[in-house]
Amino acid sequence: MNESPYVESFIKNDHLGFSVVYNFEGVVNRYFPDFILKLKNGEHLIIETKGQDRDRDKTKRAFLDEWLQSGESAGRVWEMELGRLF
């Protein structure tokens, strides 16, 4: 991210308060994505790194996608990316 010509800035989502509420197996939880990037073209990326893609992670992405489409994203252009570590 530091060297990318497309990234204007980024921040680790640690104690920022940015979260997405989701429901998994009847229990309401909060999801805190790993990073938030601002691209030079004005778009924002929500980055999550994972070692495995479990049902809970798929549910989180579905709720995040719903949030992105809902208008709660403050009129910004957002995308989500899932990075897998191998």
N, C-alpha and C positions, 0 to 999 in steps of 0.2 A: 504494500500500500504506500509505503514511503516513497518509492521510486516511480510509481505509476504517473504517466503524463496526463491521465484522465481524472485523478483524484485531487480535489482542491484541499480537502481536509478530512480528518476522521477522528473518532473518539471511541474509546472503549466504554461500553455502557455499564459503568460501575458507579453506583450511587447517583445516577442521573435522574432516577425516578421514571424512566421510560419503560413501560411494560404494556403487555397486551393480555387482557383477561381471556381465559379459555376454560372450557368445560371438558374434562376427560373422565369418562366412566362415572358421570354424575357428580363429580367433585370440581368446584370452581377453583382455579389456580391463577397465578400470575406468571407470565413468561417474560423473561428479560433477555432480549437478543444480545449477542456478544459485542457487535460493533455497529456504529452508524457512520456512513461515509457521505460526504457531499462531493459530487462530481463537478467538474468544471462546466458541464453543460446545464447545471442547475438541478439535475436529478439527485435524489438521495437513495442510498442503498442501505438495507438492513441486512447485516451479515450474521450468520449463525454457523459455527463450526461444530461438526459432529463426527464421532468415530463410527457410529452406527445410526441407522435410520429406523427407529422403532415407531410403533403405533402412536405413542404419546407425541413424538416429534411431528408426525404427519398431522395430528390434530392441532398442534401449535401452529403449523404452517397454514392450515385451513382457516383458523381464527385470525391469523395475521393477514391473510389475503382478504378476509371479510373486512377487517379494519382498514386495509388499504383502499378498498372499494367504497367504504362507508362515508367518506367525507370528513371523518374525524382526524385525518392526516393533515389538517391545517392548510389545505389548498396546495401543498407541495406535491411534486412528482416523486413517488416512491417506488422502489422495486425491492424484491427480496431475493437473496441468494443463499443457497445452502452449500457450505464448503465441507467436504468430507476429508478427514485425515486418514491416510492409509498406512 
